[in-house]
Amino acid sequence: MLDLGAGDGRNALFLARRGFAVTAVDAAPLALETLDAAAASEGLIVETELADLASYEVTRSYDNVVSTLTLHFLPQQAAVSLMRALRKATLAGGVNLISLFTRDGPVFERANGRGFWLAPGELAHRYRDWQVVAGRRRVITTRLTDDAGTPYRQPVDELLARKPTGGAAAK
């Protein structure tokens, strides 16, 4: 299992506790050190990799890929390339769990439109050739705040999609 943008390991640790072999990738050394320490304290094995996701190369195949609230921070072309690589590296029958901010909320305006900000529903469209197991749209409260200190409420698209087991859509 690949966890991209793992941070301090919330998803990676959850999955490792359930028996998954997890590779956790993030650009923040301190976050990965925190993840390593947490995994060691629980006797879990989580492989961590320090990398900038904007230039990250997926070099192995994975049964499953998780990327939550990360891809929207990447430059557009880097995110498109990475998503293409993730789809290709996912083994037939494997799943991708992706969540990202959409461009119809206040954080998009604050970011001046930079990054991989999809329109609502566009994430599902990008996986239209896979089996969509679950998808939803929700609004989350972010750590980012406005000038008054009020956290932003940002729309998010979430998708769990399974790669077909054969044929042209299995790429």
N, C-alpha and C positions, 0 to 999 in steps of 0.2 A: 504494500500500500504506500502510495506517495501522498504526503501532506505538504502542499505548497503554500508558503506564507504561514508556516507553523507557529511563529511567535514563540511563546513560552510553553507551548505544547498542549493546550486544552484538548484539541482533537486527537493529536498523536498519542497522548497518554490514555485517553478514553479507549482508543482502538487497541493499543498495546495491552491494556488490562483485559481485553476480550480476546486476546490471542493472535491478533494481527501482527505481522512483521511490518514495521513502519519505518519509512525513510522520511524524515522531517527536514524541510528546506526553508531557510529564512536568511535575510540579509543582516539581521541584528545579532551580533555575537553574544551580547548579554542575555538575550532571550533564549538562545540555544544553550548557553551555560545553565540557565535556570531549568530548562527542559532536561538537560543531561543529569543535573543533580536530582530532580524529581524522579526521573526514571530509575536512577541508581538507588535512591532511597526505597523504592518499591520493588526493586529486583527485576525491573522491566528492561528489555532491550529495545532501544529506539536508536536507529542510526541517524545522526544529525549531519547536515551539510550546510556550510555557510556559503551562500551564493546570492548574487543580485538576480532577481527573477527577470529583470528586463533583458538580461543576456544569458539566461539559464538554458543549458542544453540538456534535454531529456535523453539519457544515454542507455536506459534500460526499459524493459517492458514491465508493466504493473497490472495486477488484477483490478485494482481500484485506485482512483485518484480523488483526493479531497482538496478543494481550494475555496476557503470561506473568507469572504470580504477582503480579498487581496487583489484580484486581477484589475479592478477599476483604478488602482493606483499606478499601473504601468502605462508607459506610452502606448498609444493606439497600435502601432505596427508590432511592437514587442509582444503585446498581449495577444494579438491575432496569431502571430507566429507560435507563441507558447501554447495557446489553446489548440492550434492545429497539431502541434507535437504531442500534446497530452492525448488527444483523440487517437492519434496514430499509435502511441506507446501503450494504450490500454488494450489488454488482451481481449479477444472475442469473448463475450459473455460478461466482461467486467463492467464496472460502473464508474461514472464520474459524478461527484457531488460538488456542484458549483453554486456559490452565492456571490452576488455582487450588487453594488449600488447602481441604481438606474439614474438616467439624466433628468428625471422629473422631480428632483428634490433640492433642498437648500444647499447641500454639500456640493452638488454639481456647480451651482452658481458660485460658491466660494472658491472652487478649484478652477474657475474660469474656463471650464470645459476641457481642461487638459486631462488626458488619461483615457482609459478604455471604458467609456460611459455608454452603455447600451440603452436603447429605448425600451420602455416596458414591453415585455414579451419577446424581445429579440434574442435573449439567451435560449429560450425554447426553440426558436426558429433555427438557431445555429446547430441544434441537436435534432432537427426534424427527421434525420435519417437513422436515428437511434430510437430505441423504445423508451419513452418517457415514463418512468416508474412513478414519479411524484414531482409536482411542481407547485410552487405557490408564490404569491406576492405578499409582502408584509412591510410594515413600517417599523424601523428600529430607532431607539434612542441612542445617539452616538456619544462618543467621548468629546467630540468637538463641540464648542459652544459659540453662541453669538456674542456680540459685544457686551450684552447684559449678563453673560454667564449662563444662559439657558441652553441646555443641550439641544442640538438639532434633532429633528425627527426625519429620517431619511428612508425613502422607499428602497426595497431590496427585492430582487428576483432570485429565487432559489430553485434549483433543478437537480433531480436525481435521474440519470439516464443510463440505460444499459446498452452496451455496444452489441450490435448483431453478431451472430455466430458465423456468418458467412455472407458471401455475395459482395456486391459493389459498395454497400453502405458500411462494410466492416473496416473502412479506412479511417 
